[in-house]
Amino acid sequence: MSNKFPNPFPEQTPSWVKKMLKNDKGLGDTIERITTKTGIKNAVDYVSEKTGKDCGCQKRKEYLNSRFKYN
């Protein structure tokens, strides 16, 4: 039986993914980069500044980086 679809979980990470994530230590860095590019981080920072409450972004980023590291 032939496989009509490519394997969605390749054994090796594609080169374009490695290039995109080369400066990220882990999942926290990736999420921060995406939220910065989409403008979400600016909105969160604005609300945080106006309310005087810390959003917890830095702690969350550090936790995610330690829990989901890229090797």
C-alpha positions in Angstrom: 0.0 0.0 0.0 1.5 3.3 -1.0 1.4 6.4 1.1 -0.3 9.3 -0.7 0.5 11.9 1.9 3.9 13.0 3.2 4.7 12.3 6.8 3.6 15.3 8.8 6.2 14.5 11.5 9.5 14.3 9.7 12.4 12.8 11.6 14.6 15.8 11.0 13.6 19.4 11.5 13.3 21.2 8.1 16.0 23.7 7.4 13.5 26.6 7.1 12.3 25.9 10.7 15.9 25.8 12.0 16.6 29.1 10.3 13.5 30.8 11.7 14.1 29.6 15.3 17.9 29.9 15.3 17.9 32.7 17.9 15.2 31.2 20.1 16.2 29.4 23.2 12.8 27.8 23.6 9.0 28.1 23.2 8.9 31.3 25.3 11.2 33.2 22.9 9.1 32.0 19.9 5.8 33.1 21.4 7.4 36.5 22.3 8.6 36.9 18.7 5.2 36.1 17.3 3.3 38.4 19.7 5.7 41.2 18.9 5.4 40.8 15.2 1.5 40.7 15.4 1.2 43.7 17.7 -0.2 41.7 20.6 2.8 42.6 22.8 2.2 46.3 22.3 -1.4 46.0 23.3 -0.5 44.0 26.4 2.2 46.4 27.4 -0.2 49.4 26.9 -2.9 47.8 29.1 -0.2 46.8 31.7 1.1 50.3 31.8 -2.4 51.9 32.2 -3.5 49.4 34.9 -0.2 49.4 36.7 -0.3 45.6 36.8 2.5 43.4 35.5 1.3 41.1 32.7 3.6 38.3 33.8 5.0 37.9 30.3 8.7 37.7 31.4 8.0 35.0 34.0 5.9 33.0 31.5 8.6 33.3 28.8 11.2 32.0 31.2 9.0 29.1 32.3 8.2 28.1 28.7 11.9 28.4 27.7 12.9 26.1 30.6 10.1 23.6 30.0 10.3 23.5 26.2 14.0 24.0 25.2 15.2 23.9 21.6 18.3 21.9 21.1 
